[in-house]
């Protein structure tokens, strides 16, 4: 491949993608499809299942907890890393999610435990500009421990 063609392909395949979503259940599936598409483009199709589950949990949490007065739109950002993908979900809620032990009879409360296992503990919460937070997670190849911010 010529250097010019290589640069053209890189321009066609941005290494980060951002999108706003309404706070509706249908946004979960749409966000998963967008992520799956970019994982394919980025040569990471083997991460689709785990990354889709992580994204589903994070977007569902944002839909459930992000409410006015600061807005309810949710934003996702996917960034291609050397060894995988960083998934971010931005919302307007100030509440910080925490892994918890759900009782056997509870129908919810296990999502962040799954995220923790699927990412090998590579997830967290940070502030963002304006109200709210960013919940991020890294899905990566094998035991890679790429530095995350």
C-alpha angles and dihedrals in degrees: 000000000000120000090245092053091047091054091047091053091049090052090051091050109052113197094224131042128190129190138171119227134192114243094256132120091244088065090070094063093041092052090049091053091050091050093047090052093052094044087057092048091047093051095250104113090135089069095055099100099046094039091049091053092047091048092047092054094047096046092045090053091050092049090049097047110026109093139150146298085073098034135270106236114120124213128204127198125188119192125190110228128190091259104023144322135307112216119200129185116192121197139162098243117112092204115109117221119232134190109251139178109250118207116246092252095051116104095207141026101084100091100095090045087059091047090051093051096042093050098040089241093307099134137091150150128260139172122264135201107282125005121337136028148266120243109198137183135180122219108192144167116277118311095340112151100194111174111264126198 
